[in-house]
Amino acid sequence: MLGRTVPKPTFTQNQENTVDPLRRLMTAVLALPVVACAALGSQHTADAKPAEAPAAQPAPAAPDAPKADAPKADEAEAEIKRLRTEAQLREEQLAAELARVRAEKARLDAAMGLYASQQAKANEPEATRLAAMQREAQLRAATLDAELAAGSAEMARMKAEQDLLDMRHRVKLASLRREQEALAAENALTAEKRRSEQARLTDEQMRVEIESRTLLGQLAQRDARDKLRDAVDPLEMYPREPYKDGVITISDRRISLNGPIVSGTADFVCDRIDWFNNEDRTKPIFIVIDNSPGGSVMQGYRIVKAIETSDAPVHVVVKSFAASMAATIATLAPHSYAYPNAIILHHQMSTGINGNMTDIEQEVKMAQEWERRLAEPIARKMGISMAEFKDRMYKARKTGDWDEFADNAVKLKWVDHIVSEIREEGIRRKPTSAPNAPMWTMFGVSMKQDEQGRPYMSLPPLDPYDCYFMINPRGFYRIEGR
């Protein structure tokens, strides 16, 4: 049983001093009967020995032997009687002593009973506390037994659940092993199929590669035939005088100048003039203007100077329309040509100016100086003054935009020759079906729509001290940021 150990009764020092003599006396009294019994046993043993002597004696002698042992038998009998008398006396003495001991024991039992009663009264509170402790221990033991039983039941339940989980785990593990084995077999089969398919694909790839190389060779041959068919024999001669009988022949030493003249246009044109000069300084160079409204005076002036300083002669050809800075380039070129219905347009320079009055005055002076430097050579070529040149602009149109067809412009010396035919001998390759992007898209010019949905062409900002010298009657060309 679980619980606390029951404490042994405790005694005071006086109680212990009283108990010890009683214990010694009780021990002595209880030992007396034992001693007496032992003594009686010894006496009886001594008395019994003579009686047993005849049994141990030898057989009687023969009849003819003499009777010499008769006196000894009488002495033995007398001795036996004496011993019996002594034993009886001793027994009576022992009986008296035993009676005395019993009386003493009774007295001691009474004393012990009295002492036990006193001791019980003295130890009654301790006994009560001990009993309470025993009951508490029993209750605690019962509680612990119940908890132990509950714990045992819970452990049994958990063991049963664990056994069930183990069984399920073993079943699941066996199932997974079977699935793994099946998957391994399937993977092996798939790998075998893949290897077989890979081998087949490798063979097919080799076959396709051989066919592709064959086809590529055939395509290369066909491309070579097409290029040979589409290509024109290269020019063998570059005539020094490309204009004859109203026909201008343009070689592959050709530079296009179309759209607004903006930052970057001069690099495009001047670099090609320099390259053609480095290639051959005697063969003519052609600048072809299909349609240009003019543009930056700084960019245009660079083109004018590149034409003037070129060792190889530069011929400017106008096919449709050249205005403002483009018309200036055509007019100031040493060799210029145009279709009769091409339009050449000269007008005063215009610019957008903002800032304070001083800024505006300085900008106006700069624009007037550019106009003088570009317009005076034109007026001089026409044989008139600068003032007369301006007057005639506004006589032609109240807006000052003096435009003429080329067959009239040749009379004004804006172009040198009217041509009936322009031969593009420089087109030596078959043109593609998709048209090339306009040249001006390379220089930051783009088509846009304003808030009203009207299309316009956005021009990049000008460099410092530059002006736009171009025709713009409907505000189609607009400078970003203004």
HELIX and SHEET records of a PDB file:
HELIX    1   1 GLN A   13  ALA A   56  1                                  44    
HELIX    2   2 ALA A   70  ALA A  122  1                                  53    
HELIX    3   3 GLU A  124  ASP A  230  1                                 107    
HELIX    4   4 THR A  265  GLU A  279  1                                  15    
HELIX    5   5 VAL A  297  THR A  309  1                                  13    
HELIX    6   6 MET A  325  LEU A  332  1                                   8    
HELIX    7   7 MET A  357  MET A  382  1                                  26    
HELIX    8   8 MET A  386  ALA A  396  1                                  11    
HELIX    9   9 ALA A  406  ALA A  409  1                                   4    
HELIX   10  10 MET A  439  PHE A  443  5                                   5    
SHEET    1   A 3 TYR A 243  LYS A 244  0                                        
SHEET    2   A 3 VAL A 247  ILE A 250 -1                                        
SHEET    3   A 3 GLU A 421  GLU A 424  1                                        
SHEET    1   B 5 ARG A 254  SER A 256  0                                        
SHEET    2   B 5 ILE A 285  SER A 292  1                                        
SHEET    3   B 5 VAL A 314  ALA A 323  1                                        
SHEET    4   B 5 HIS A 335  ALA A 338  1                                        
SHEET    5   B 5 HIS A 417  ILE A 418  1                                        
SHEET    1   C 5 ARG A 254  SER A 256  0                                        
SHEET    2   C 5 ILE A 285  SER A 292  1                                        
SHEET    3   C 5 VAL A 314  ALA A 323  1                                        
SHEET    4   C 5 ILE A 343  HIS A 346  1                                        
SHEET    5   C 5 TRP A 402  PHE A 405 -1                                        
SHEET    1   D 2 GLY A 294  SER A 296  0                                        
SHEET    2   D 2 TYR A 468  MET A 470 -1                                        
SHEET    1   E 3 SER A 446  GLN A 449  0                                        
SHEET    2   E 3 PRO A 455  LEU A 459 -1                                        
SHEET    3   E 3 TYR A 477  ILE A 479  1                                        
END                                                                             
